Amino acid sequence: MSTGDKIENTGDEVNGEVKESAGKAVGNERLEAEGRADRVKGDLKQAGEHVKDAFKR
């Protein structure tokens, strides 16, 4: 997995966590759901990269 991909995926996860927390803090369910979706997207991309790395070995 390239370092750039790792950083991008981690960025998606962090942005999702921030959005989710902000949504909870202000009571905005839509923002909270967007944050959850971004976090999950980052997690899935990260898992896909790990699978690719496993096959490279």
C-alpha positions, 0 to 999 in steps of 0.5 A: 500500500502506498503511503499516499493511499494510507494518508488519504484513507486515514484522512477520510476516516478522520474527516468522518469522525469530525463530521459525525461528532459535529453532527451529534454536537449540534443535533444535525442528523444529516451531518452525523450520517455523512460523517459515519458514511465517510468514516466507513468509506475510509475503513473499507478503502483501507481494508481493500489496500490490506487485501492487495498487500496480502496478495503482493507477498 
